[in-house]
Amino acid sequence: MSALVFLAPGFEDIEGITVIDILRRAEIETVVAGLVPGPITAARHTKHLPDVLLSEIDPERSFEVVVLPGGEVGAQYLAESSLVRNWITRQRERDQWVAAICAAPTALLAHGWLRPEEKITCHPSVRSQFSVGQVQTERVIVDGKLITGMAAGAAMEWAYAIVRCLRGSAAVTKVNHGVHAVV
């Protein structure tokens, strides 16, 4: 099992770090890829060192899920990145998972990746960018191979949804034994 997590400048701290933590606790190989070199400054001005630059990852490598943490500024970087577009397009072609939270679904929209019938959730501040009926008010939605989360407050639920989709409910229970979150 493997995951590729994108870190863009301005990513929402809780969303990025929570998903990395939970995926690694679930023993899912998790590669953290920075969109820019060096430490990535998150939305709350914390600095994070990715494992690798996204541009250095072999595009033929397969990941079961690619993960897009949100944050207004981070989502804009994701929306402008041709590398992100290429990765999410390959995920669709390979019938593999994509997960996005908060404002990050706007990057999926910007890249023309979202299908009109796919149901998503996202931060209330960006809902108006999506078609009527596409955005739901649930905190986490799984639709096909797409996992979306509403905002930072849903980061743990969203991370657990990713684990559940990749490894099943038993893996969530095992991780939660050490975390004791509400699942």
ChimeraX commands (.cxc) that place a marker at each C-alpha (Angstrom):
marker #1 position 0.00,0.00,0.00 radius 0.5
marker #1 position 1.39,3.42,-0.86 radius 0.5
marker #1 position 0.34,7.05,-0.74 radius 0.5
marker #1 position 1.73,10.21,-2.30 radius 0.5
marker #1 position 0.95,13.39,-0.33 radius 0.5
marker #1 position 1.48,16.75,-2.02 radius 0.5
marker #1 position 2.75,19.62,0.14 radius 0.5
marker #1 position 2.36,23.05,-1.42 radius 0.5
marker #1 position 3.24,26.37,0.17 radius 0.5
marker #1 position 0.29,27.51,2.26 radius 0.5
marker #1 position -1.15,24.04,2.80 radius 0.5
marker #1 position -3.43,23.74,5.82 radius 0.5
marker #1 position -1.18,22.42,8.59 radius 0.5
marker #1 position -3.71,20.14,10.27 radius 0.5
marker #1 position -4.85,18.59,7.00 radius 0.5
marker #1 position -1.36,17.79,5.72 radius 0.5
marker #1 position 0.25,16.57,8.92 radius 0.5
marker #1 position -2.78,14.61,10.15 radius 0.5
marker #1 position -3.12,12.59,6.97 radius 0.5
marker #1 position 0.62,11.84,6.88 radius 0.5
marker #1 position 0.54,10.72,10.51 radius 0.5
marker #1 position -2.54,8.51,10.16 radius 0.5
marker #1 position -1.37,6.89,6.90 radius 0.5
marker #1 position 2.01,6.07,8.42 radius 0.5
marker #1 position 0.39,4.71,11.60 radius 0.5
marker #1 position -1.63,2.44,9.30 radius 0.5
marker #1 position 1.67,1.20,7.87 radius 0.5
marker #1 position 0.90,2.61,4.44 radius 0.5
marker #1 position 4.12,3.70,2.75 radius 0.5
marker #1 position 3.67,7.45,2.54 radius 0.5
marker #1 position 5.83,9.65,0.32 radius 0.5
marker #1 position 5.57,13.36,1.08 radius 0.5
marker #1 position 6.34,15.40,-2.03 radius 0.5
marker #1 position 6.99,19.12,-2.02 radius 0.5
marker #1 position 5.91,21.24,-4.94 radius 0.5
marker #1 position 8.86,23.57,-4.32 radius 0.5
marker #1 position 12.39,22.90,-3.00 radius 0.5
marker #1 position 13.29,23.09,0.66 radius 0.5
marker #1 position 11.04,23.37,3.69 radius 0.5
marker #1 position 7.39,24.11,2.87 radius 0.5
marker #1 position 5.77,26.90,4.88 radius 0.5
marker #1 position 2.22,25.95,5.79 radius 0.5
marker #1 position -0.76,28.25,6.30 radius 0.5
marker #1 position 0.03,28.82,9.99 radius 0.5
marker #1 position 3.70,29.56,9.22 radius 0.5
marker #1 position 5.02,26.21,10.42 radius 0.5
marker #1 position 7.76,24.74,8.24 radius 0.5
marker #1 position 7.79,21.15,6.96 radius 0.5
marker #1 position 10.46,19.20,5.14 radius 0.5
marker #1 position 9.05,16.87,2.46 radius 0.5
marker #1 position 10.71,13.55,1.63 radius 0.5
marker #1 position 11.28,14.53,-1.99 radius 0.5
marker #1 position 10.42,17.11,-4.64 radius 0.5
marker #1 position 7.37,16.10,-6.67 radius 0.5
marker #1 position 9.35,16.69,-9.86 radius 0.5
marker #1 position 11.85,14.00,-8.78 radius 0.5
marker #1 position 9.31,11.17,-8.51 radius 0.5
marker #1 position 9.23,8.77,-11.42 radius 0.5
marker #1 position 5.88,9.37,-13.14 radius 0.5
marker #1 position 5.65,5.65,-13.87 radius 0.5
marker #1 position 5.63,4.86,-10.17 radius 0.5
marker #1 position 2.22,3.76,-8.98 radius 0.5
marker #1 position 0.58,4.99,-5.78 radius 0.5
marker #1 position -2.72,3.67,-4.52 radius 0.5
marker #1 position -3.75,7.18,-3.49 radius 0.5
marker #1 position -2.55,10.69,-4.16 radius 0.5
marker #1 position -3.49,13.15,-1.43 radius 0.5
marker #1 position -4.17,16.87,-1.74 radius 0.5
marker #1 position -4.28,18.75,1.56 radius 0.5
marker #1 position -6.16,22.03,1.34 radius 0.5
marker #1 position -5.64,25.55,2.50 radius 0.5
marker #1 position -6.56,28.47,0.28 radius 0.5
marker #1 position -3.01,29.25,-0.84 radius 0.5
marker #1 position -1.96,25.62,-1.00 radius 0.5
marker #1 position -4.96,24.75,-3.18 radius 0.5
marker #1 position -4.01,27.54,-5.59 radius 0.5
marker #1 position -0.52,26.07,-5.96 radius 0.5
marker #1 position -2.05,22.63,-6.56 radius 0.5
marker #1 position -4.42,24.11,-9.17 radius 0.5
marker #1 position -1.52,25.73,-11.03 radius 0.5
marker #1 position 0.78,22.68,-11.03 radius 0.5
marker #1 position 1.05,20.66,-14.23 radius 0.5
marker #1 position 2.72,17.91,-12.18 radius 0.5
marker #1 position -0.34,17.66,-9.93 radius 0.5
marker #1 position -2.56,17.55,-13.03 radius 0.5
marker #1 position -0.44,14.73,-14.46 radius 0.5
marker #1 position -0.56,12.71,-11.23 radius 0.5
marker #1 position -4.32,12.98,-10.75 radius 0.5
marker #1 position -4.87,12.16,-14.42 radius 0.5
marker #1 position -2.73,9.01,-14.07 radius 0.5
marker #1 position -4.66,8.05,-10.94 radius 0.5
marker #1 position -7.92,8.20,-12.92 radius 0.5
marker #1 position -6.40,6.22,-15.80 radius 0.5
marker #1 position -5.11,3.56,-13.37 radius 0.5
marker #1 position -8.41,3.44,-11.44 radius 0.5
marker #1 position -6.63,4.45,-8.25 radius 0.5
marker #1 position -7.65,6.75,-5.41 radius 0.5
marker #1 position -7.48,10.55,-5.13 radius 0.5
marker #1 position -8.15,12.32,-1.83 radius 0.5
marker #1 position -8.67,16.08,-1.42 radius 0.5
marker #1 position -9.82,18.20,1.51 radius 0.5
marker #1 position -10.93,21.76,2.21 radius 0.5
marker #1 position -10.11,24.01,-0.76 radius 0.5
marker #1 position -8.10,21.30,-2.56 radius 0.5
marker #1 position -11.09,20.01,-4.59 radius 0.5
marker #1 position -10.82,23.34,-6.47 radius 0.5
marker #1 position -7.51,22.03,-7.86 radius 0.5
marker #1 position -9.35,18.97,-9.18 radius 0.5
marker #1 position -11.85,21.33,-10.77 radius 0.5
marker #1 position -9.12,23.56,-12.23 radius 0.5
marker #1 position -7.47,20.55,-13.86 radius 0.5
marker #1 position -10.78,19.40,-15.38 radius 0.5
marker #1 position -10.54,16.21,-13.36 radius 0.5
marker #1 position -13.92,16.18,-11.62 radius 0.5
marker #1 position -16.80,14.51,-13.36 radius 0.5
marker #1 position -20.11,16.41,-13.06 radius 0.5
marker #1 position -21.84,13.44,-11.41 radius 0.5
marker #1 position -19.17,13.00,-8.69 radius 0.5
marker #1 position -20.28,14.07,-5.25 radius 0.5
marker #1 position -17.78,15.96,-3.12 radius 0.5
marker #1 position -17.49,17.98,0.03 radius 0.5
marker #1 position -15.24,20.98,0.50 radius 0.5
marker #1 position -14.71,24.08,2.58 radius 0.5
marker #1 position -17.86,26.26,2.59 radius 0.5
marker #1 position -15.86,29.21,1.23 radius 0.5
marker #1 position -15.28,27.44,-2.12 radius 0.5
marker #1 position -18.62,25.64,-2.56 radius 0.5
marker #1 position -19.89,28.21,-5.07 radius 0.5
marker #1 position -17.17,27.15,-7.55 radius 0.5
marker #1 position -18.82,23.76,-8.06 radius 0.5
marker #1 position -22.01,22.85,-9.88 radius 0.5
marker #1 position -25.27,22.82,-7.98 radius 0.5
marker #1 position -25.87,19.41,-6.49 radius 0.5
marker #1 position -22.24,18.31,-6.74 radius 0.5
marker #1 position -21.23,19.63,-3.32 radius 0.5
marker #1 position -22.72,17.89,-0.31 radius 0.5
marker #1 position -22.62,19.01,3.32 radius 0.5
marker #1 position -21.22,15.81,4.85 radius 0.5
marker #1 position -17.83,16.13,6.52 radius 0.5
marker #1 position -16.31,13.30,4.44 radius 0.5
marker #1 position -17.56,11.79,1.18 radius 0.5
marker #1 position -16.32,8.74,-0.70 radius 0.5
marker #1 position -17.60,8.63,-4.27 radius 0.5
marker #1 position -16.03,6.04,-6.53 radius 0.5
marker #1 position -12.26,6.45,-6.13 radius 0.5
marker #1 position -12.53,10.01,-4.79 radius 0.5
marker #1 position -12.34,10.81,-1.06 radius 0.5
marker #1 position -13.11,14.40,-0.06 radius 0.5
marker #1 position -13.16,16.15,3.29 radius 0.5
marker #1 position -14.78,19.40,4.32 radius 0.5
marker #1 position -12.10,21.28,6.28 radius 0.5
marker #1 position -9.41,21.12,8.96 radius 0.5
marker #1 position -11.96,20.01,11.57 radius 0.5
marker #1 position -12.65,16.89,9.50 radius 0.5
marker #1 position -8.97,16.04,8.87 radius 0.5
marker #1 position -8.91,13.01,11.17 radius 0.5
marker #1 position -12.16,11.60,9.74 radius 0.5
marker #1 position -10.86,12.17,6.21 radius 0.5
marker #1 position -7.55,10.45,6.99 radius 0.5
marker #1 position -9.41,7.49,8.50 radius 0.5
marker #1 position -11.62,7.31,5.39 radius 0.5
marker #1 position -8.49,7.00,3.26 radius 0.5
marker #1 position -7.18,4.19,5.48 radius 0.5
marker #1 position -10.59,2.47,5.40 radius 0.5
marker #1 position -10.67,2.62,1.59 radius 0.5
marker #1 position -7.13,1.27,1.25 radius 0.5
marker #1 position -6.89,-1.19,4.16 radius 0.5
marker #1 position -10.39,-1.74,5.55 radius 0.5
marker #1 position -12.12,-1.02,8.84 radius 0.5
marker #1 position -9.83,-3.29,10.86 radius 0.5
marker #1 position -6.88,-1.05,9.99 radius 0.5
marker #1 position -8.82,2.00,11.21 radius 0.5
marker #1 position -9.62,0.23,14.48 radius 0.5
marker #1 position -5.96,-0.73,14.93 radius 0.5
marker #1 position -4.71,2.83,14.32 radius 0.5
marker #1 position -7.42,4.29,16.51 radius 0.5
marker #1 position -6.36,2.07,19.42 radius 0.5
marker #1 position -3.34,4.35,19.81 radius 0.5
marker #1 position -5.05,7.59,18.83 radius 0.5
marker #1 position -8.48,7.33,20.47 radius 0.5
marker #1 position -10.30,9.59,18.03 radius 0.5
marker #1 position -14.03,9.54,17.42 radius 0.5
marker #1 position -14.51,7.41,14.32 radius 0.5
marker link #1:1,2 radius 0.2
marker link #1:2,3 radius 0.2
marker link #1:3,4 radius 0.2
marker link #1:4,5 radius 0.2
marker link #1:5,6 radius 0.2
marker link #1:6,7 radius 0.2
marker link #1:7,8 radius 0.2
marker link #1:8,9 radius 0.2
marker link #1:9,10 radius 0.2
marker link #1:10,11 radius 0.2
marker link #1:11,12 radius 0.2
marker link #1:12,13 radius 0.2
marker link #1:13,14 radius 0.2
marker link #1:14,15 radius 0.2
marker link #1:15,16 radius 0.2
marker link #1:16,17 radius 0.2
marker link #1:17,18 radius 0.2
marker link #1:18,19 radius 0.2
marker link #1:19,20 radius 0.2
marker link #1:20,21 radius 0.2
marker link #1:21,22 radius 0.2
marker link #1:22,23 radius 0.2
marker link #1:23,24 radius 0.2
marker link #1:24,25 radius 0.2
marker link #1:25,26 radius 0.2
marker link #1:26,27 radius 0.2
marker link #1:27,28 radius 0.2
marker link #1:28,29 radius 0.2
marker link #1:29,30 radius 0.2
marker link #1:30,31 radius 0.2
marker link #1:31,32 radius 0.2
marker link #1:32,33 radius 0.2
marker link #1:33,34 radius 0.2
marker link #1:34,35 radius 0.2
marker link #1:35,36 radius 0.2
marker link #1:36,37 radius 0.2
marker link #1:37,38 radius 0.2
marker link #1:38,39 radius 0.2
marker link #1:39,40 radius 0.2
marker link #1:40,41 radius 0.2
marker link #1:41,42 radius 0.2
marker link #1:42,43 radius 0.2
marker link #1:43,44 radius 0.2
marker link #1:44,45 radius 0.2
marker link #1:45,46 radius 0.2
marker link #1:46,47 radius 0.2
marker link #1:47,48 radius 0.2
marker link #1:48,49 radius 0.2
marker link #1:49,50 radius 0.2
marker link #1:50,51 radius 0.2
marker link #1:51,52 radius 0.2
marker link #1:52,53 radius 0.2
marker link #1:53,54 radius 0.2
marker link #1:54,55 radius 0.2
marker link #1:55,56 radius 0.2
marker link #1:56,57 radius 0.2
marker link #1:57,58 radius 0.2
marker link #1:58,59 radius 0.2
marker link #1:59,60 radius 0.2
marker link #1:60,61 radius 0.2
marker link #1:61,62 radius 0.2
marker link #1:62,63 radius 0.2
marker link #1:63,64 radius 0.2
marker link #1:64,65 radius 0.2
marker link #1:65,66 radius 0.2
marker link #1:66,67 radius 0.2
marker link #1:67,68 radius 0.2
marker link #1:68,69 radius 0.2
marker link #1:69,70 radius 0.2
marker link #1:70,71 radius 0.2
marker link #1:71,72 radius 0.2
marker link #1:72,73 radius 0.2
marker link #1:73,74 radius 0.2
marker link #1:74,75 radius 0.2
marker link #1:75,76 radius 0.2
marker link #1:76,77 radius 0.2
marker link #1:77,78 radius 0.2
marker link #1:78,79 radius 0.2
marker link #1:79,80 radius 0.2
marker link #1:80,81 radius 0.2
marker link #1:81,82 radius 0.2
marker link #1:82,83 radius 0.2
marker link #1:83,84 radius 0.2
marker link #1:84,85 radius 0.2
marker link #1:85,86 radius 0.2
marker link #1:86,87 radius 0.2
marker link #1:87,88 radius 0.2
marker link #1:88,89 radius 0.2
marker link #1:89,90 radius 0.2
marker link #1:90,91 radius 0.2
marker link #1:91,92 radius 0.2
marker link #1:92,93 radius 0.2
marker link #1:93,94 radius 0.2
marker link #1:94,95 radius 0.2
marker link #1:95,96 radius 0.2
marker link #1:96,97 radius 0.2
marker link #1:97,98 radius 0.2
marker link #1:98,99 radius 0.2
marker link #1:99,100 radius 0.2
marker link #1:100,101 radius 0.2
marker link #1:101,102 radius 0.2
marker link #1:102,103 radius 0.2
marker link #1:103,104 radius 0.2
marker link #1:104,105 radius 0.2
marker link #1:105,106 radius 0.2
marker link #1:106,107 radius 0.2
marker link #1:107,108 radius 0.2
marker link #1:108,109 radius 0.2
marker link #1:109,110 radius 0.2
marker link #1:110,111 radius 0.2
marker link #1:111,112 radius 0.2
marker link #1:112,113 radius 0.2
marker link #1:113,114 radius 0.2
marker link #1:114,115 radius 0.2
marker link #1:115,116 radius 0.2
marker link #1:116,117 radius 0.2
marker link #1:117,118 radius 0.2
marker link #1:118,119 radius 0.2
marker link #1:119,120 radius 0.2
marker link #1:120,121 radius 0.2
marker link #1:121,122 radius 0.2
marker link #1:122,123 radius 0.2
marker link #1:123,124 radius 0.2
marker link #1:124,125 radius 0.2
marker link #1:125,126 radius 0.2
marker link #1:126,127 radius 0.2
marker link #1:127,128 radius 0.2
marker link #1:128,129 radius 0.2
marker link #1:129,130 radius 0.2
marker link #1:130,131 radius 0.2
marker link #1:131,132 radius 0.2
marker link #1:132,133 radius 0.2
marker link #1:133,134 radius 0.2
marker link #1:134,135 radius 0.2
marker link #1:135,136 radius 0.2
marker link #1:136,137 radius 0.2
marker link #1:137,138 radius 0.2
marker link #1:138,139 radius 0.2
marker link #1:139,140 radius 0.2
marker link #1:140,141 radius 0.2
marker link #1:141,142 radius 0.2
marker link #1:142,143 radius 0.2
marker link #1:143,144 radius 0.2
marker link #1:144,145 radius 0.2
marker link #1:145,146 radius 0.2
marker link #1:146,147 radius 0.2
marker link #1:147,148 radius 0.2
marker link #1:148,149 radius 0.2
marker link #1:149,150 radius 0.2
marker link #1:150,151 radius 0.2
marker link #1:151,152 radius 0.2
marker link #1:152,153 radius 0.2
marker link #1:153,154 radius 0.2
marker link #1:154,155 radius 0.2
marker link #1:155,156 radius 0.2
marker link #1:156,157 radius 0.2
marker link #1:157,158 radius 0.2
marker link #1:158,159 radius 0.2
marker link #1:159,160 radius 0.2
marker link #1:160,161 radius 0.2
marker link #1:161,162 radius 0.2
marker link #1:162,163 radius 0.2
marker link #1:163,164 radius 0.2
marker link #1:164,165 radius 0.2
marker link #1:165,166 radius 0.2
marker link #1:166,167 radius 0.2
marker link #1:167,168 radius 0.2
marker link #1:168,169 radius 0.2
marker link #1:169,170 radius 0.2
marker link #1:170,171 radius 0.2
marker link #1:171,172 radius 0.2
marker link #1:172,173 radius 0.2
marker link #1:173,174 radius 0.2
marker link #1:174,175 radius 0.2
marker link #1:175,176 radius 0.2
marker link #1:176,177 radius 0.2
marker link #1:177,178 radius 0.2
marker link #1:178,179 radius 0.2
marker link #1:179,180 radius 0.2
marker link #1:180,181 radius 0.2
marker link #1:181,182 radius 0.2
marker link #1:182,183 radius 0.2
view
